[in-house]
């Protein structure tokens, strides 16, 4: 047994890391699929990978399955909405003339697990 572990420990370690990563991704995807969002963005930071980090009232909102990039035109004051078990996340911009929000961007999920797996 010791010889087996000594010889294959890198493979065992790699398999455990991959299993942990997929498990974490699965549970985060499930958690986000059953949550709804409806808030106005109060602040935006740009990550080193050019993804947007959104804030609601100075609290960072962790949007795990959706990637909004810097070049997509999303700004503070825009509204984010996603219904529970919905596939898409919507970004709305406020019309300056009517003072109402209008659909600006429809964001598709980037995760590998479809939301249909978690919502029935």
N, C-alpha and C positions, 0 to 999 in steps of 0.2 A: 504494500500500500504506500509506503514512504517513497519508494522508487517511482511509482505512478504519479504521485503528487509532485515530486521533485521534477519529474520530466515534463509534466503537462501543466504546471502551475500558470504559465502565461496564457495558455488556451482557456483554462478554467476562469482565470481573472477576466479575460476578454468576454467570455460568455456571460459572466455575472454582470459586468458593466452594461452589456447590450440588453440583457433582461431587465435590469433596473431602469435603463433609459426608456424602453418601451412601456414598462409598467407605469412610470411617472408620466409619460406622454398620454397614456390611456386614461389615467385618473384625472389629469388636468383637462383633457378634452371632454370627459364626462361632466366634470364640474362646470365647465364653461358652457356646455350645451344646454344645461338646465337653468342657467341664470339669465336674467334679462338686464338690459342696460337702457337707461334713459337719463341723460345728463348733458349739461352744457360744459364744454371744455373750458377750464379756467386758466390752464397753463400747458405749454408744450415744451418738451426737451427733445433734442435729436440725439439718438444713440450713435456710437461710432460706426454702426452699420447702416446709418441713414434711416432707420425706423423711428417712428414717432413714439415718444413716451407721453401718454396723456394724463392729465390731472383733473380731478373733480374736487373743487374747494381745497386746494393744496394737498390732497391725498392722491397718490399715484394709483391709477386704475390698471390692473394687470389684465390685459386683453391677450390671452395666450394663443388663440387660434387664428387671430386676424393680424395682418401686417399692413400698416398704413405707412407709406414712405414719405420722405421729406418733399419730394417733387410732385405730390398729388394735390397740393393746394389747401390742405386742412389747416385751419388756424384756430387760435383761442377765440371763443365766442360761438364756434360751430357746435352743433348738437349731435350727439351719438345716440343711436337707438338700435336695440335688438330685442325682439320678443323671446320669451322662453321657448326653447326648442326650435328656434328659427335658424335657417342655414346662413342667412346673410346679415351683415352688420351695415347699418345705413348711417351716412353722414349728411346732415342738413346744414345749409347756410341760411342765415337770416337775410331776407330781402329788405333792403334799405327803404324801399318805397312803401311796402305794405306792412312791414314789421313782422312778417310771418316767415317761418322756416320752410325752405323748399329743398327737395332732394338734390344733393350734390354728388354723392358718391355711394356706390353699392360695393361693399367689400366682401369678397369670397373668403371662406375659411382656408387656411394654409395647412391645417393638420392632416394627418394620414387616416384618422378615424372619422368616418362620417357621422354627423349629428343624429342621423336616423337610428344608429345603433343604441342611442341612449334615451330617445324619446319615442314613446308609443302612445 
